[in-house]
Amino acid sequence: MRRKLLLYILFVALSVPIWAIKVSCGTWIELRAKPAKDWHFDHWNDGDTSAVRQVEVLSNAHYIAFFASECEDYANLPVVSLYDWLLMLDVRSVQAMGYWFGEKDVSWYRVRGEPDRIDGSNGYDDAFVCRGYYLTLDKNLNGTGDYYAVVDVSASPSGVLCTGYMRSVLVHLASPAPSRSAPFLTPIHVSRRGQLFLAGLPPDLLTTVTMYDIAGRPIGTFTTSGNERFVLTAPGVSGCYMMIVQNDEGTYTLRYIVR
């Protein structure tokens, strides 16, 4: 005698209806995962990624369909590179799409392995870096890696695509290894009003050195010739700074941090 089996089908989306049906042992049934508006099917709890599938019922079973918001795929918020050491979420462009958010709603992350998904289905291991519209080179970044911003747009009015979290495009930051002939700065971490040593300068050329603060504003310009090394004084305010070194051999960007 065939026994009746209980099959639970759970759908996880905006709401979570639970349906239970009884079928005979050995019966083949069709499962369909249908997402709500602005959501898409992702996977079943057993790893199957087919939204429509045939299963043979041989024992009591639970089938859970997982859905993800379209915001997960909407990871293309624009980022502006103001300088090669300063990134900014393109706030105006994002707001023009109809989203409301403030500076405290923007968080920057550094990728570890694969970028985290907003729904957390592959775990959260990306490193939180900072909060705000800007991402600047800092001792925590080390100048390399892939970065993105996550924006909380839950305060946005109805009618826009997403009302939860959205992501920016992925930005790759890398510090190329300097050539042997390029000037270099030491130390790159210096105390306030400490000495900076700019070395590797061509002694037969006039070199111009311009220093910038974290906002990209020039704070001093110096020239030197006839020396392979030039001594400067670090600013009296802690932060990340940039130095542009120019001579007939090229233009070089050097960075340092005042602690």
N, C-alpha and C positions, 0 to 999 in steps of 0.2 A: 504494500500500500504506500502510495506516495505521500510524504508528509508536506505540510504547507510551510513555507519559509517566509520570513519577514525581511523585507528589503527597505532600508531607509535611504532616502535621497535628500540631501541637505544642500541648499543653495545659499551661499554667503555673498551678499551684495549690499544694496542700500537697506534692505530689510532681510530678515532671515526666516523665510517660511520653511517648515519641515513637513515633508510628505512621506508617508509610510504606506507601502502597498504589500499585499500578500500574493505570492505567485507559487506555482508548483515547482518542485525540485527539477532541475534540468531545463527550465524554461529560458529561452533567450528573450531579452527585452532591450529596447532602445532607450538610451539616456540622452537627453538634450539639455544643454546648458545655455539658457537664453539670458543675456545681460540686459540690465535696465539701460535707459538712455544715458549716454556719456560714460558708460562702463564697457569693458570687454572681458570675455572669458580668458582665463589664464591657464588653469590646470585643475585636474581632479586630485583628490587626496592620495591616490595611488600612483601619481606621477604622470598619468595619461594626459596628453595635451589636445585630444580631439574633442571639440565641443559636442559633436554627435558621435555616439559609440554604441556598439552592441556588446552586451555582457550576458554570460550564461550564469544563472543563479544556481549555485551548488551548495551554498551555506548562507547563514545570516550575514548580512553585509551592510556597511554604511558607505555611501558614496557622497562625497562633499565636493561641490564645485566652487572654485575660488575665482573671484572676479577682481579686476583692478580698474581704478578710475582712468579715464583717458588722460588725466593729468600726468600719469606715469610716463606716457609716451610723449607728452607735451613738454619735453625737456629742451626747449630751444629759446628760452628767454635770452635776449642779447646782452653781451658784456662788452664794455669799451675799454681798450687798453690806452690809458692816458700817457703812461710811460712804460718802459720795459720792466719797471719794478712796481707799478701801480695799476691795478685793475679796478673797474667800477661797474656795478650792475647798471645797465642803461635804463635808469628809472623812468625817464620821460617816455621812452618807447613802450615800456611795460604798462605804465599808467594810461597811455593812449589806447591800450587794448580794453580798458574798462576796469582794471584791477586797483583796489585800494590796499595800501600797506605802508608801513613806516620803516624807519631804519632798523628798529629793534626786531622787525619781522624777517630780516635777511640774515642768513647764516651761511658761512663759507666752510667747505670741507675739502680735505685732500684725499684723493683716491688711494685706497689700499687694495690691490688686486683688481677686481671688477667694481665699477661704481655701484653703490648701494641703490636698491630700488626703493621708491617711496613707500610701497606697501610692505616692505621688510621681508619679502619672501625669500631673499637670499642672504638674510642677516644684515646687521649693521656693524661694519668694521671700519668705515671711512673715518678719518680723524677730523674732529671739529677744530677749526682754526680760529675763527673770530666771528663777531656779529657786527653788521653794519653794511652800508652801501659799498665800502671799499675793501679791497684785499691788497695789502702792501707786503713787500719783502720784509721778513723778520727772521729772527734767529730760529723761530719754530718752523719756518718754511724751508730754509736752507737753499732757496733758489731753484729747486727742481720739483717736478711732479705735475700731476693733473689735478685741476681744481674746478669746483663748480659751486654755485650759490643755490640754496634752497629758500624759496620765498613763501611765507604764509600769507595767502590771499583770502583767508576765510572771512575777512571783513568786507569783501567785495559785494556789490549788489547782485541780486539774482539776474540771470540772463547771460552771464559770462560762462565760458566753457568750464572753468574749474573754480571751486569755492574752498579748496583745502590748501594743499602744498603743490608748488610748481618748482621746476628746476631750470637753471640756466644751461647754456651750452657748456661743454667741457673745454677748459682752457689749459693748454700745456705750457708750463713755465720751465725753462731750462737755462742754466748758466753755462755757456760754452767755455771749454778749457782755454785759457789764454795762451797765445803763442809765446815763444821765448823772448821775442823782441817787444812784446807788449808791456807797458808800464804796469806796475802792481802796487797795491796799497797794503801797508802793515802798520798796526794791527787792524783787523776789520771790526773788532769789538774794542771800543776805547771808552775810557771814563770821560766825564764832562770836562772840557778844557784841556784834555790830554793831548799828547803829541801824535800826529799822524805822519808817517814816512812814505812819501811817494817816490818809488825807486824804478829803475829800468828806463830812465829818460835818455833820449839821444843827446849827448852833450853839445853837439854841433848845431842843434836846431832850437828855435824859439818855441817854447811850449806854453800854452795857455790853459789854466786850470780854473774851472767854474764850479762852485759848490752850490747845491740845491737842498732845500728842506723837504719834508715829507709831502708837502703840497705842491712841489715842483717849482717853488719860487727861488730865484737866485739869491744867495746870501753872501756871496763874495767871489771876486775874480782876481787871479794872480797870474803872473808870468815869470818864467825862469829860462835861462839859457846858460850853457857852459857847465851844467851840473847834471850828474846822473841821478842825483837824489835831491828831493825837495822836502822841507819840513813845514807842516801846517799845524794849526791849532784847531782841535775839534770844537764844535759849538757847545754852548753851556746848557742846552736843553736835551734831555734824553729823547731818542727816537731813531728812525731810519733815515739815512741821508744818501745823497747821490753826488758823484763827482764826475764831471765831463773833462777829459784830458784831450787836448787837440794840438797837433803839430803836423808838419808836412808828411809824416809817415801814416797818419790816420787819426781817427777819432775813437776814443775809448770811454766806456762807461764803467765806473767803479762804484761800489756800494760799501757802506760801513754803518755800524750801529753804535750809537752813543748810549751808554748805560748810566 
